[in-house]
Amino acid sequence: MKISVIGGTGLIGSQVVTILQAQGHEAVPHSTSTGLNLLTGAGLPEALAGADVVVNLTNSPTFDDASPAFFRTTMDNLLSEAAKAKVGHAVILSIVGVDQVPDLDYYRAKALQEEILETGPVPYSIVRATQFFEFVASVLSWTSDDTSVRLPATPIQPIAAADVAGAVADVAVNPPLNAIRDIAGPDVFTLDELGRITLAARDDNRTVITDPAAGMFAAMKGDVLIAKEGAVITQTSYRDWLTR
């Protein structure tokens, strides 16, 4: 099977390519570094020629009110060319709870990306993942100083990027879902608790202060970031990942 992986040199994309190639598929990574520009469409016909499946793992360069335009343009370009190339399956990676946080520009933009795919001309699958383990350090940095880290007590169910890549690869080689599949890690934490676990594992003596107004995740109300019934629960725990 020939699979075009757009964004195939990034954190998830590079692992998806490796998994698919190890399975014997012709998985080809594409990105700006290989001459593909989804915003202009340059390189798309070549990237999709002969592809059975296209996996789109590109992301907006910003999380602000410019992000909806990015996803609108890139998805319109991708689906138009995919239909011309007779690609039989388009896959994107999205976020658990993305349609339940209307106050955030980026979440609205990702929900728009899903909508464009769902109403487009190509059979599709949407994989929604919870927050990656690999991004926890960045989340802590948003609201930290030399002595403390401020975090809300938002429930979160993080997942290893390697497990996300495995789930995306599995969906890509199977028939289109024409639906959404949720994936999540095995454990639920509050974000402030996750911060304390992370700092302790790194011998970081800063104090985590529970602050309901701190950072982007303060906008997440209730359990919107937690996997619901029917989600695929992966095996890698955050504590085990930290020790590796």
C-alpha positions in Angstrom: 0.0 0.0 0.0 1.3 3.5 -0.9 0.7 6.0 1.9 1.6 9.7 1.6 2.4 11.1 5.0 2.0 14.9 5.0 4.0 16.3 7.9 6.0 13.1 7.8 9.1 14.6 9.3 7.6 15.8 12.6 7.2 14.2 16.0 4.3 11.9 15.1 4.8 11.8 11.3 8.3 10.5 11.4 7.2 7.6 13.7 4.2 6.8 11.5 6.5 6.5 8.5 8.8 4.2 10.4 6.0 2.0 11.6 4.4 1.7 8.1 7.7 1.1 6.4 8.5 -1.7 8.9 5.2 -3.3 8.0 6.2 -3.3 4.3 4.1 -0.4 3.1 5.4 2.3 0.8 5.1 5.2 3.3 6.5 8.4 1.9 7.1 11.5 4.1 6.3 14.9 2.7 6.8 18.4 4.3 8.2 21.8 3.5 11.7 20.3 3.6 10.8 18.0 0.8 9.2 20.7 -1.3 5.5 20.4 -0.3 3.6 23.5 0.6 0.0 22.8 1.6 -0.9 26.5 1.8 -0.1 27.1 -1.8 -0.6 23.5 -3.1 2.9 23.4 -4.5 4.1 19.8 -4.7 0.7 18.2 -3.8 0.0 16.5 -7.1 3.4 14.9 -7.0 3.0 13.9 -3.3 -0.3 12.2 -3.9 0.4 10.5 -7.2 -0.4 6.8 -6.9 -1.2 7.1 -3.2 -3.8 4.8 -1.7 -4.0 6.8 1.5 -3.0 10.3 2.6 -2.3 11.0 6.3 -2.2 14.7 7.1 -0.3 15.5 10.3 0.5 19.2 9.5 -0.2 21.8 12.1 -0.9 25.5 12.2 2.2 27.6 12.9 0.2 29.6 15.5 -2.6 28.8 18.0 -4.3 32.2 17.6 -7.1 33.5 15.4 -5.0 32.9 12.3 -5.3 29.1 12.7 -8.8 28.6 11.2 -7.6 30.1 7.9 -4.6 27.8 7.9 -6.7 24.7 8.3 -9.3 25.9 5.8 -6.8 26.5 3.1 -4.6 23.5 3.6 -7.6 21.1 3.9 -9.3 22.5 0.8 -6.1 22.1 -1.2 -5.4 18.6 0.1 -8.9 17.3 -0.5 -9.2 18.8 -3.9 -5.9 17.2 -5.1 -6.7 13.9 -3.3 -10.0 13.6 -5.1 -8.2 14.3 -8.5 -5.6 11.6 -7.6 -8.4 9.2 -6.6 -6.9 8.7 -3.1 -9.2 6.3 -1.3 -8.7 7.3 2.3 -7.7 10.6 4.1 -6.6 10.5 7.8 -6.1 13.4 10.2 -5.0 13.6 13.8 -7.1 15.8 16.0 -7.7 16.3 19.8 -10.1 14.7 22.3 -12.7 17.2 23.3 -11.9 19.6 20.4 -15.5 20.4 19.7 -16.2 21.3 23.4 -13.9 24.3 23.9 -15.4 27.1 21.8 -13.4 29.8 23.7 -10.1 28.7 22.2 -9.2 29.8 18.7 -7.0 26.7 18.0 -9.6 24.2 19.2 -12.2 25.9 17.0 -9.7 25.7 14.1 -9.2 21.9 14.6 -12.9 21.4 14.8 -13.2 23.2 11.5 -10.5 20.9 10.0 -12.6 17.9 11.1 -15.7 19.4 9.6 -14.0 20.0 6.2 -12.8 16.4 6.1 -16.2 15.0 7.1 -18.0 16.9 4.4 -15.3 16.5 1.7 -15.0 14.2 -1.3 -12.6 11.6 0.1 -13.5 8.7 2.5 -11.9 9.6 5.9 -10.8 8.7 9.4 -10.3 11.1 12.3 -8.0 10.0 15.2 -8.5 12.2 18.2 -5.8 12.0 20.8 -5.4 13.4 24.3 -2.3 15.6 25.2 1.1 14.1 24.5 3.5 13.3 27.3 6.2 15.1 25.2 4.3 18.4 25.5 4.0 18.5 29.3 7.3 20.3 29.8 6.1 23.1 27.4 2.8 23.4 29.2 4.6 23.9 32.5 6.9 26.5 30.9 3.9 28.7 29.9 3.1 29.7 33.5 6.4 29.2 35.4 9.2 31.3 36.9 12.3 30.5 38.8 10.4 29.4 42.0 7.0 28.2 41.0 4.7 26.8 38.3 1.0 27.8 38.2 -1.4 25.2 36.8 -5.1 24.6 37.0 -6.6 21.4 38.4 -7.9 20.5 34.9 -8.4 16.7 34.5 -6.1 15.4 31.8 -5.4 11.9 30.4 -2.1 12.2 28.6 -0.7 9.7 26.0 2.8 8.8 24.6 3.5 10.2 21.1 4.7 6.7 20.1 1.3 5.3 21.0 -0.4 8.0 19.0 1.8 7.2 16.0 0.9 3.5 16.3 -2.8 4.3 16.4 -2.6 6.6 13.4 -0.6 4.0 11.4 -3.2 1.3 12.3 -6.1 3.5 11.1 -4.2 4.3 7.9 -3.8 0.7 6.7 -7.4 -0.2 7.4 -10.6 0.8 5.6 -11.9 4.3 6.3 -13.8 4.7 9.5 -15.9 7.6 8.1 -16.0 8.5 11.8 -13.9 9.5 14.8 -11.7 7.3 16.9 -10.6 8.6 20.3 -7.3 7.4 21.9 -5.9 8.2 25.3 -3.3 7.1 27.9 -4.2 4.8 30.8 -4.2 7.3 33.6 -6.1 10.5 34.5 -4.4 13.3 36.5 -5.3 16.8 37.3 -2.8 19.1 35.5 -1.4 20.5 38.7 -0.8 16.9 40.0 0.9 16.1 36.7 3.1 19.1 37.2 4.2 17.9 40.6 5.0 14.4 39.3 7.0 15.9 36.4 9.1 18.3 38.6 9.8 15.6 41.2 11.0 13.2 38.5 13.4 15.8 37.3 14.6 16.9 40.7 13.1 20.3 40.1 12.4 22.0 43.4 10.0 24.6 42.1 6.5 24.6 43.7 3.4 23.9 41.8 0.6 26.4 42.7 -2.9 25.4 41.8 -4.3 28.4 39.9 -7.7 28.0 38.1 -6.9 30.9 35.8 -3.4 29.8 34.7 -2.6 29.0 31.1 -4.5 27.7 28.1 -5.9 24.7 30.0 -7.8 27.0 32.3 -10.4 27.2 29.6 -11.1 23.5 29.6 -14.1 22.9 31.8 -15.1 19.6 33.4 -13.8 16.5 31.8 -13.6 17.6 28.2 -10.0 16.3 27.9 -10.8 12.9 29.2 -11.5 9.9 26.9 -15.2 8.9 26.8 -16.7 5.4 26.5 -15.4 3.6 23.4 -12.0 5.2 23.3 -8.9 3.1 22.7 -6.8 3.2 25.9 -3.1 2.7 25.3 -0.6 1.0 27.6 2.3 3.4 28.3 1.9 5.2 31.6 3.3 8.6 32.2 5.4 7.6 35.2 7.0 4.7 33.2 7.7 7.1 30.3 9.4 9.6 32.7 11.8 6.9 33.9 13.0 6.0 30.4 
